Amino acid sequence: MKFTAAQIAGILEGEVVGNPDAEVSRLAKIEEGTPGSLTFLSNPKYENYIYSTQASITIVNATFEPESPITTTLIKVADAYGAFTRLLEFYNQVKLNKTGIEQPSVISDNAKYGENLYLGSFSYIGINAAIGDNVKIYPNVFIGDNVVIGNNVTIFAGAKIYSETIIGSDCTIHSGAIIGADGFGWAPTPDGSYKKVPQIGNVVIEDFVDIGSCTTIDRATMGSTVIRKGVKLDNQIQIAHNVEIGENTVIAAQTGVAGSTKIGKNCQIGGQVGIVGHLVIGNNVRIQAQSGIGKNIPDNETLQGSPAFHLPDYMKSYVHFKNLPKIASDLDELKKTTNQNNK
C-alpha cells in the first residue's frame, strides 16, 4: 500500500517541502531509511541523519530548517513525534482492517455477530456467543460458549477465550493469551491427594483493555475475575481466580497475582513481581521489578524488595547491603582490637 507526501500531509495537516508526489510504502528509523520509506525527526540528537537518510519522506517539526542539502521530501508539522505516532495508528488501522469469514472456520448456529466481522481460518465461535461490530478474530482463535465480546475488539492468532467470558469494547488480546481457564483450586483430602474445586465463575474484561501474548487470566471460583477499564497487561502474566485489577493499572511481563487479591486504580507494577493472594493493594501504588508483595499496601506507596518495603528505606538499606563484606571485616577488626586492649 503506497501513500504520497501530499496524502500524508493531508492526514497530518502538514506542509510538504519537496516533491508532493514522493511515494512511500513502509516505515523506517531515520538512520535506516531507504527509498520508498517514511521516517521522522524530532530529537535534535539525530539531526545529522537527515542529511544522509535515503528515506523518501521525513516528518519534521515546523521549525526545522536544513543547514545542508537534503534529498528527502519534508512534511512539516507542529509536533513531529506526535504526528508520526498518529500515522502509526492510522497505518495499523489500515493494515488490520480485514473483513470476511475465512474457511475453514466454525460459527455455531445460534451465535450472533455484528457488522464487519473478520474471522480467520481454523477459528471457532461457540454456542450463544455474541460478538459486536468491527471485531477482528485472527486464525486459530477459540471462543467458547456464551462468550460476549463488544465492538472494535481485536483477538490475534491462537488466543483462547473460555466460556462465559465477557469482553468489553475497544480491547486487544494478543496471540496465545488464555482467558477464562480454571482457577488453581484444589482441596486436600485425608489420603494426601487433592480434589479439584469446581471453578464456576467467569472473567469480565471492561473497555480499552490490552492483554499481552501468553498472558493467562483465570476464571473465578464463584463470581468474576475482573479487569477494569483501561488496564494494560504485558506478556506472560498470570492473573489468578477472583482477582480484581482497577482502572488504568499497568503490569509488566512475568508478574503473578495470586487468587482474590484486589489491585487499585492507576497502579504501575514492574516485571517479575509476585503478589500473594487475598491482599488489597491501594490506588496509585508503584511496585518495582522483582518485588515480592505479602501484605496489604495503602494508596500512593512505592515499594521495592522481596519482601517489598518502602522504596526510600530500601535504597538506604541497599547501600549497606553492598557494603556488608566490608562492614563484617571492620567488625572483625574492631573485635580483635577490643580483645587486645582488654588483655
C-alpha positions in Angstrom: 0.0 0.0 0.0 1.5 3.3 -1.1 0.9 6.9 0.1 2.2 10.1 -1.4 3.7 13.0 0.5 0.6 15.1 -0.3 -1.7 12.4 1.1 0.3 12.1 4.3 0.4 15.9 4.7 -3.4 15.9 4.4 -3.8 13.3 7.1 -1.4 15.2 9.4 -2.4 18.7 8.4 1.2 19.4 7.5 3.2 21.3 4.8 5.1 19.5 2.1 8.6 20.8 1.3 9.9 19.0 -1.7 8.2 16.5 -4.0 4.4 16.2 -3.1 4.3 13.0 -5.4 7.0 11.2 -3.5 5.7 7.8 -2.5 6.3 5.5 0.5 5.1 2.0 1.3 6.9 1.3 4.6 8.2 2.9 7.8 11.8 3.2 8.9 14.1 4.7 11.5 15.9 7.8 10.1 19.3 6.2 10.2 18.0 3.2 8.3 15.8 5.0 5.8 15.8 3.6 2.2 14.0 4.8 -0.9 10.2 4.2 -0.6 10.3 4.6 3.2 8.8 7.2 5.6 10.7 8.3 8.7 10.6 11.2 11.2 13.0 13.6 13.0 12.0 15.1 16.4 15.1 14.6 18.6 18.0 17.0 17.6 20.4 14.2 18.6 19.5 12.5 15.3 19.6 15.6 13.1 22.8 14.6 11.3 21.0 11.6 9.8 18.6 13.8 7.8 21.4 14.8 5.6 22.3 11.2 4.7 19.0 9.3 5.0 17.7 7.7 1.9 14.1 7.8 3.1 11.7 9.3 0.5 9.7 11.3 3.1 10.7 12.7 6.5 8.3 14.2 9.0 9.9 17.2 10.9 8.9 19.9 13.3 7.7 23.1 11.6 10.7 25.0 13.0 13.2 22.7 11.3 15.4 24.3 8.6 18.1 22.2 7.0 21.7 23.5 7.2 22.9 21.4 4.2 21.4 19.9 1.1 18.9 17.0 1.6 17.3 14.5 -0.7 14.3 13.6 1.4 10.9 15.3 1.0 9.9 17.0 4.2 6.5 17.2 5.8 6.5 20.0 8.4 4.1 19.6 11.3 3.7 21.2 14.8 4.9 18.1 16.6 6.9 15.5 14.5 6.8 12.8 17.2 3.1 13.2 17.9 2.4 13.2 14.1 4.4 10.1 13.5 2.5 8.4 16.3 -0.8 9.4 14.7 0.5 8.0 11.4 1.4 4.7 13.1 -2.1 4.4 14.5 -3.6 5.2 11.0 -1.2 2.6 9.4 -2.3 0.0 11.9 -5.9 0.7 11.3 -5.4 0.2 7.6 -3.3 -2.9 7.9 -5.6 -4.6 10.4 -8.8 -3.6 8.6 -9.8 -7.1 7.5 -13.3 -8.3 6.9 -14.9 -11.5 5.9 -15.1 -15.1 7.1 -12.3 -17.4 6.0 -12.7 -21.1 5.6 -12.4 -23.5 7.3 -13.9 -21.9 10.4 -16.9 -22.7 12.6 -19.7 -20.4 13.8 -22.3 -22.1 15.9 -25.8 -21.8 14.6 -27.1 -19.6 17.4 -24.0 -17.4 17.7 -24.5 -13.8 16.8 -22.1 -11.3 15.4 -22.2 -7.7 14.2 -21.1 -5.8 11.1 -17.6 -6.0 9.5 -16.6 -9.2 11.3 -13.2 -10.7 10.3 -12.9 -14.4 11.2 -9.6 -16.1 10.3 -9.2 -19.7 9.2 -9.5 -22.5 11.7 -11.3 -20.3 14.3 -14.3 -21.4 16.3 -17.2 -19.5 17.8 -19.2 -21.4 20.3 -22.9 -21.7 21.2 -24.7 -18.5 22.2 -21.6 -16.3 21.7 -22.5 -12.7 21.0 -19.9 -10.6 19.1 -20.2 -6.9 18.3 -19.3 -4.7 15.3 -15.9 -4.4 13.8 -14.4 -7.3 15.6 -11.2 -8.9 14.2 -10.6 -12.6 15.1 -7.4 -13.9 13.6 -6.8 -17.6 12.7 -6.8 -20.4 15.2 -8.8 -18.5 17.8 -11.2 -20.4 20.1 -14.2 -18.5 21.5 -16.3 -20.7 23.9 -20.0 -20.9 24.6 -21.8 -17.8 25.9 -18.9 -15.5 25.4 -19.8 -11.8 24.9 -17.5 -9.5 23.0 -18.1 -5.8 22.5 -17.3 -3.6 19.5 -13.9 -2.9 17.9 -12.1 -5.8 19.6 -9.1 -7.4 18.0 -8.1 -11.0 19.0 -4.9 -12.2 17.5 -4.0 -15.7 16.3 -4.1 -18.5 18.8 -5.9 -16.8 21.7 -8.3 -18.9 23.6 -11.4 -17.4 25.2 -13.2 -19.8 27.5 -17.0 -20.0 28.1 -18.9 -17.2 29.8 -16.1 -14.7 29.4 -17.3 -11.1 28.9 -15.1 -8.7 27.0 -15.9 -5.0 26.5 -15.3 -2.8 23.6 -12.0 -1.5 22.1 -9.9 -4.3 23.6 -6.9 -6.0 22.1 -6.0 -9.6 23.0 -2.7 -10.8 21.7 -1.6 -14.2 20.4 -1.5 -17.1 22.9 -3.5 -15.3 25.6 -5.8 -17.6 27.6 -8.8 -16.0 29.2 -11.2 -18.0 31.5 -9.2 -21.1 32.2 -9.9 -22.8 35.6 -8.5 -21.1 38.6 -6.0 -23.1 40.7 -8.5 -24.5 43.1 -7.6 -27.8 44.9 -8.7 -29.2 48.3 -6.5 -31.6 50.2 -8.0 -35.0 51.1 -7.2 -37.2 54.1 -5.0 -39.5 52.0 -2.8 -36.6 50.9 -4.2 -36.2 47.4 -6.0 -33.2 46.1 -9.6 -32.9 44.9 -10.5 -30.2 42.3 -12.8 -27.4 43.5 -15.1 -26.6 40.5 -14.5 -23.2 39.0 -17.9 -22.0 38.0 -17.3 -18.2 37.8 -16.1 -16.2 34.8 -13.8 -13.4 33.6 -15.1 -9.9 33.0 -12.9 -7.5 31.0 -14.0 -3.9 30.6 -13.4 -1.5 27.8 -10.0 -0.4 26.4 -8.0 -3.2 27.9 -4.9 -4.6 26.3 -3.8 -8.2 27.1 -0.3 -9.3 26.0 0.8 -12.5 24.4 0.7 -15.7 26.5 -0.9 -13.9 29.4 -3.4 -16.0 31.4 -6.5 -14.7 33.3 -8.2 -17.5 35.3 -12.0 -17.7 35.8 -13.3 -17.1 39.3 -14.3 -20.0 41.6 -17.6 -18.2 42.0 -18.4 -14.7 40.8 -15.9 -13.0 38.5 -12.3 -12.2 37.9 -12.4 -8.6 36.9 -10.1 -6.5 34.7 -11.3 -2.9 34.8 -11.4 -0.2 32.1 -8.1 0.8 30.6 -5.9 -1.9 32.2 -2.8 -2.8 30.2 -1.2 -6.2 30.8 2.1 -7.2 29.3 3.1 -10.6 28.0 3.4 -13.7 30.2 1.4 -12.5 33.2 -0.6 -14.8 35.5 -3.8 -13.4 36.9 -5.4 -15.9 39.3 -9.1 -16.6 40.1 -11.2 -13.8 41.7 -8.5 -11.2 41.2 -9.7 -7.6 40.5 -7.5 -5.1 38.8 -8.5 -1.4 39.0 -8.8 1.1 36.1 -5.8 2.2 34.2 -3.4 -0.1 36.1 -0.4 -1.3 34.1 1.5 -4.6 34.8 4.8 -5.6 33.1 5.8 -9.1 32.0 6.1 -12.2 34.1 4.2 -10.8 37.1 2.0 -13.2 39.0 -1.1 -12.2 41.0 -2.5 -14.9 43.3 -6.2 -15.5 44.0 -8.7 -13.0 45.3 -6.2 -10.1 45.5 -7.7 -6.6 44.7 -5.4 -4.1 43.0 -6.5 -0.5 42.8 -6.6 2.2 40.1 -3.6 3.7 38.3 -1.1 1.3 39.7 2.3 0.6 38.0 3.7 -2.9 38.6 7.1 -3.9 37.2 8.2 -7.1 35.7 8.5 -10.4 37.7 6.6 -9.1 40.7 5.0 -11.7 42.8 1.8 -10.8 44.7 0.3 -13.3 47.2 -3.4 -13.9 47.5 -6.2 -12.2 49.4 -4.5 -8.8 49.6 -5.7 -5.3 49.0 -3.4 -3.0 47.1 -4.4 0.6 47.1 -4.6 3.2 44.3 -1.6 4.8 42.7 0.8 2.2 44.0 4.1 1.6 42.3 5.9 -1.7 42.7 9.4 -2.0 41.3 10.5 -5.1 39.3 11.2 -8.4 41.0 9.5 -7.3 44.2 7.5 -9.7 46.4 4.3 -8.4 48.0 3.0 -10.3 51.0 0.8 -7.7 52.8 -1.8 -5.1 52.1 -0.5 -1.9 50.6 -2.1 1.5 51.2 -2.6 4.2 48.5 0.3 6.1 46.9 3.0 3.7 48.1 6.2 3.0 46.1 7.9 -0.3 47.0 10.8 -2.5 46.2 12.4 -5.7 47.5 11.4 -9.2 48.4 9.6 -9.0 50.7 9.0 -5.4 49.4 9.1 -2.4 51.7 9.1 1.4 51.3 11.4 2.4 48.4 13.4 5.2 50.2 14.1 2.7 53.0 15.1 0.1 50.5 17.5 2.4 48.8 19.1 3.4 52.1 19.3 -0.3 53.1 20.8 -1.3 49.8 23.9 0.9 50.4 24.5 -1.3 53.5 23.7 -4.5 51.6 26.5 -3.7 49.1 28.9 -2.9 51.9 28.2 -6.0 54.1 31.6 -7.7 53.4 33.5 -4.5 54.4 31.2 -3.9 57.4 31.8 -7.5 58.6 35.6 -7.1 58.1 35.5 -3.9 60.1 33.6 -5.6 62.9 36.1 -8.4 63.0 39.0 -5.9 63.1 37.2 -4.0 65.9 36.7 -7.2 67.9 40.4 -8.0 67.5 41.4 -4.5 68.7 39.0 -4.6 71.6 40.2 -8.1 72.7 43.8 -6.9 72.5 43.1 -3.8 74.6 41.3 -5.9 77.2 44.4 -8.1 77.8 
